């Protein structure tokens, strides 16, 4: 059961991640948390983010806003450290409920008509800190980074590519910290090998769908899945 739900979660998460540039962890975590503690789930997600990062960066390099990545790196790093400390020492049940609430609020907020908020431009470092914090705590900093990057560019290709870039940067920072805290284990790497073929298929299918993307329908399906995932996390002990 653990390997089955791990495979389903990683497949669906990185399928969506490849299409949109974010939300992989938001999709995958509810499946993983049914069969493992939050810290183990973050470990698995980090392994697969680490594998996918070079692929994403290589394919999207020319569209990435490198200057924005440099600006976000310091605040993201400090937020990441604090998030991982909370992950290690906080209560798992509380974290599950908080994650469920976070997903529901994000899904509901995404249904609203967006208006540009210029204040975000002045708060990019604060959002970078929060993005790092939630990346360390839940591996779900993507929505916060999306807010920052969306305020900086209106080009969809740049937005998606820069999301790959910033989440790749977070992954490179996170792996050594997780290893130091003892969250990563050899058993996780053995299980990741089993899931790897399904992960590769998810990347290939996600890229095919991206090339034929109907953004409106895809967004509604994704938000519906996120909302249901959040509900499940709130009601499950």
C-alpha positions, 0 to 999 in steps of 0.5 A, a space after each residue: 500500500 505504501 509503494 502504491 500510494 507513493 507511486 500514485 502521488 509522485 506520478 500525479 504530482 509531477 505530471 501536474 508539475 511538468 504542465 504548470 511549473 508548480 503544485 506537484 507537492 500539493 497534489 502528491 502530499 495527500 496521497 503520501 500522508 495516508 501511509 507515512 509521516 510528513 517528514 518522510 513524505 517531504 524526503 521522497 518529494 525532495 528526491 524526485 524534485 532533485 531528479 527532475 530539476 536538471 531536466 526542467 532547467 535544461 529544457 527551459 533555461 533560456 526562458 528563466 528570469 535569472 536575475 529574479 532567482 538571484 534576488 530570491 535566493 537569500 531570503 528563501 534560504 533562511 525561510 527554508 532552514 526555519 521551515 525544516 526546523 519546524 518540520 522536525 520538531 512540530 506535531 505531525 497531526 497539527 501539520 496535517 491539519 495546517 496543510 489541509 487548510 493551506 491547500 483549501 485556502 489556496 484553491 479558493 483564492 485561485 478561483 478569484 479574479 486576479 488583480 495586479 497588486 503592486 505592493 507585492 513587488 515591494 514585498 518580494 523578499 518577504 514572499 521569498 522567505 515564506 516560499 522557502 519556509 513552506 518549501 521546507 515545512 510542506 514542500 508547498 512554497 510554489 503558490 507563494 513563488 507564483 505570486 512573486 513571479 506573476 507580478 514580475 512578468 506577463 509572459 507565460 513561458 517565462 512564468 513557468 520556466 522561472 517557477 522551475 528555476 526557483 523550485 530547483 534552487 530550493 531543492 538544491 538548498 533543501 537536500 543537504 539540510 534534510 540529510 543533515 537532519 536525518 530526514 533522508 534515508 537509504 530505504 527512501 532511495 531504494 523505494 524511489 528506484 521502484 517509483 522512478 519509471 512511473 515518474 519518468 512517464 509522468 514527465 513525458 506525458 506532462 510535457 505532451 499535455 503542456 504542448 496541447 494545453 487548454 488552460 481553463 479546463 486544466 486549472 479547474 480540474 487541478 483546483 478541484 483535486 486540490 480542494 478535495 485533497 485539503 478536505 481529506 487532510 482536515 478530516 483524517 487523523 
